[in-house]
Amino acid sequence: MKVSYRQAASDDVVRQFRYYLLTLNLPDVAVRFRTAVRQTVQSLQQHPLVGPRYRSSNPQLPTLRTWAVAGFEAIRIYYLVDEDTLRIIRILHGKRDVKHILEGEIGG
């Protein structure tokens, strides 16, 4: 199964990495986060239906699923699964207005 990151999801990873690195001055945590995202996505590639459906009123995201980043449970990966691709839509910390953010997303 291929993996496709929306630009917003890639930006989410960079934003969180920079937060740990620059704002909190925790370079080890920043690197651990980036590695955890990569490993969690690899795990989702193998078992894409493991994540429960995320109920969204956004008609563009009817089959959106969610799964926590390993070791960073407050940060969740929001993704879609189609026949041969895992589409990473966003990677968001739970303290953000996730519902509002996802309502503005478009599918695929």
N, C-alpha and C positions, 0 to 999 in steps of 0.2 A: 504494500500500500504506500502510495506517495504521500508526502506531506507538503501542504501549501500554507504559508503564513500570509495573512492579510498584512498590508503595511502597518495598519493600526496595531496589530498584535506584536509585530517586530518593534514598533515604537514603544509599546508597553514594556517589553523586556528591557530595552535601553533605559527607559525612564526609571524603572525599579532598580536596575543595576547602578545607575548614576546616584540614585537616592542613597543606597547603601554605601557606595564608594565615596561620594563627595559630601553629602549632607551629614551622614552618620559617621564618616571616616572609618568604615568597617570593610576594608578591601577583601578580607577572607570571606565575609558573608556575601559580598557582591559576587565573587567568583563561584561560591557554593550555590548561590541562587541561579546563576546562568547555567551551571552544570545540571542543577536539579530540573530546570525547565527542559533542557535537552533530553535528559533521561526520562522524564515523565512523558514527553511527547513520543519518545521511542517506545515506551510501554503502551501508550495509547495506539500506536501503529499496530501493535500485535493484538490488542484487545480493544478495538475502537468502541464497542457498544457497552463497555463497563460503566461509563459515566451516565448518571441519570439524566433524563430530559430536563431541560430548564424551561419552565413555563414563561413564555414571552408573548406579549400581545403583538409583537412585530410580525407581520405576515411574511416577511422576507426570511425569517428564521424559525420555521415551524418545527424543525427537528433538531434544534440546538441542544447540545449536551454540555455538561460541565464536569470538571475533575480538578481536584486540588494538586498544586505543585508539591511533589514529595519534599517533606521537611519544611515547607512554607504553606501550611494548610489554610492560612488566611488569603492566599493568592490562588485564584482559580483560572483554569484554562477553559475557555468557551469555544466549542468547536462543532463542526458539521461533518457528517460522514456521508460520502456517496459511494458509488460502486468501487472505485479504486483510489480515492483520495481522502485524506484526513485534512480538513480545512480549518486551520486555527484562525478564529475570528478575533478574539481578544484574550488578553491575559491580565486580569484585574484583581487588585487588592479589595477585599470585602469592605473596607472603610470608604471606598469610593461609591458614588451613586450608580451602582452597577445597572440597576433597572433602567435608569434614564439613559445611560451610555448605550446599552444594548438596543433600546428602542430606536436609536438613531442609526443603527447599522443596517447595511444591506447584505443580503446573502451572497454566498459563493465568493 
